[in-house]
Amino acid sequence: MNVEIFKSNQQLELSFKFNKAIIEKVKTIKGAKFNGNQKLWSVPLESQDDLLSTFMSIDDLLEHQKLIMKL
């Protein structure tokens, strides 16, 4: 599973194929919002530590996870 993270203004934007486990975890991050038009999630920059720790905690659910960051 590839998760691409891009910095855009004061947000981190996450792009990935539909995955219920990832979506449920991203929803727990303060300020996370889904943009239906662009089909991506955004997280405030101040929540970046929460974002990274969230992806570390779901690693056991996604054994082939690949995190791509473009900051």
WOZI-V274928 format. One record per helix or strand. SS is the DSSP state (A for helix, B for strand). FROM is the first residue (numbers start at 1). TO is the last residue. Records with the same first field share a line. If there is no record, write none. Layout:
SS = FROM-TO + FROM-TO
//
This chain:
B = 2-8 + 11-15 + 33-35 + 40-44 + 66-70
A = 20-26 + 45-57
//
